[in-house]
Amino acid sequence: MIRVYATSNCAKIAELRRGVDYAIIFDLAISPSGQQLAVTSNKSTLHIFDVPHPSQELRHRSASPAGTEEPTQKWGFLSRIPGVPRLFSDTYSFASAHFEMGEDALLDPASPDSGPIHPQGIIGWLGEETVIVLGCGQDARWEKFCITEGEDGKRFCYREGWKRYLGGH
């Protein structure tokens, strides 16, 4: 669960869900316009969310008392049924893609004897439609992902290219 708050008054704007199983979030990065959020996790996935603006969120709630007309809801009509678990009404990413984490094992950060943790999935935006994800370790690489709209009007994310930046073996 990723919670987004307004910086002006600390009000919660949105709760975003990257999946239903437990994951460690590696990195978060907001796009240059502030309208999208990219998230990487130890599940080797990059998720892209729409970030609601606080004024849009208030207008949206006043137009729909149930607050269920989110364009990125995964479960559609199930989210409108009373008593259905909350995960059916949460806002999910509009696009996701797999990224390479490399062969280095990640150690448990809660264990004091686990040693250093190699950063994985570091995010950088090159523009509103392009995201770079950096990995490290022996198979260190960067990957370039592009966001585009399909013929059906839905947006998706695809890997356009990658390169090892430490040479590899």
N, C-alpha and C positions, 0 to 999 in steps of 0.2 A: 504494500500500500504506500503510495506517495501522496503526501498532503501538500497542497499549494496554498500559501498565505499571501495576503496583500501586504506590501511593505509599509503602506501608509497608516494602517490601523490594526494590523495583525489579525484581521478577520480571515477565516478559512474560506478559500475560493472554490477549491475542488479537492476531491479524493480520486486519485488515479490508480488503477490496478494493472500491473504488468502481467500477472498470471495468478493462478490459484494456489500454487505450491510455494513453500518458503524459498527465498533466494536472498543472496547478499548483493546489494546494489554496489556496483563498482564506481560508476560515475553518473553525474547528471549535468546537463548543459542546456541552457536556454538559447534559442536561435537569436540571430541579430535583431529581429523585429520584436522579440519577446512573445511571439504567437505560438511557438512550438517548443516542446521539451523532449530531448533525447536522453535515454536511460540505458545503461548496460548493466548486466548482472552476471553472476557466476553460472547462470544457465546458458551462457554463451549466446545471449540474444541482445539485440539492439531494438528498443521500442521507441516509437515516435508518437507523442501525444499532442493534441491541441491544448493550449493553455488558455482557459477562459479569462477574459479581462474582467475585473470586478464589476464594472458598469454593465457589461453584457450579461454577466451572471445574474445581477439584480433584475434586469429587464426580462431575462429568460424565466426566472422564478415567478415574476408577476404575470407573465403571459401563460404559464402553465403551473397551476397550484401544486400538482403532484411532483413537478420537477423531473419528469420522465422523458422529455423529448430530446435528450442528448443525442447528437448525431453519431457519436462514437460508442453507443451502447452495443455490447456484443450480443445480448440476449433478446433484444426487441420487445415483443409483447409480453414475455415472461416478467420483465421488470415492472410491469403495471399491475400485476396480480397481487392483491393484499396478502400479507403473510409469507410471501416467498422470501427465502434468505437474501440478505443484502448483496451478496456477490453477484446476483442477477441484475441489480440496478446500478452497480458501480460502472464508472467510465473506464473503458479499456483503450489501449493504443489503437490508432487508426492504421498503423503499419508496424511490421517487425521484420527483422532479418537476422540470420545467424552470422556471428563473427568468429574468427579463429582466436582461441585463447592461447594456443601454443601447447607444448608438451610439458612445461614446468608445472609440477603439482602445486596447488594452492594449499597453504597450511592454515590451520585454525587460528584466527586472530585472538580468540579467547584464551588460548593456551600460552602461558608465559615461555614455554620451552619450544615453541613452534618455529622460532627463527624468523628471518625476514620474509615479508610478503611482497611478492613481485606485483606491481600494478598491472592490471589488465583492463582493457576496454576504456581507455582514456578517450574522451570525446572532444572534438573540435568542429565547430561549424565553419564552412567555407562560404556559405550564403544560405538563403532560405531553403534551398532545395538540395544541399550537399553537406554530408557529414563525413568526417574522418574519424576512424576508431584506431587507436594505437594499442599495441600489445607489447609485451617485453619477454625476456627470457631467451633461451637458445634459439627459438623460432620467431624472434621479434619481427613484427611486420606492421604496416599501416594498411588499412582498408578504406576504400572510398565508396560511400553509399549515396545513392540518389533517390530523391522522393519524386514520384511522378503520378499522374492521374491516368487511370485506365479508361477504356471505352465505356465502361459501366458507370463512370463518374467517381469510383472509389480510388483513394490514393493508396499507393503501395511503395515499398522501399526495396531497392535491389542493389547488389554489390556491382559497382562499375569496374573496379580494379583493385589491385593490391600489390604490395612490393615488400620484400624483406629488406629491412634497413640496416641490419648488422652483418649481412653476408650469409649467415646460415652455415650448415655443414655440408 
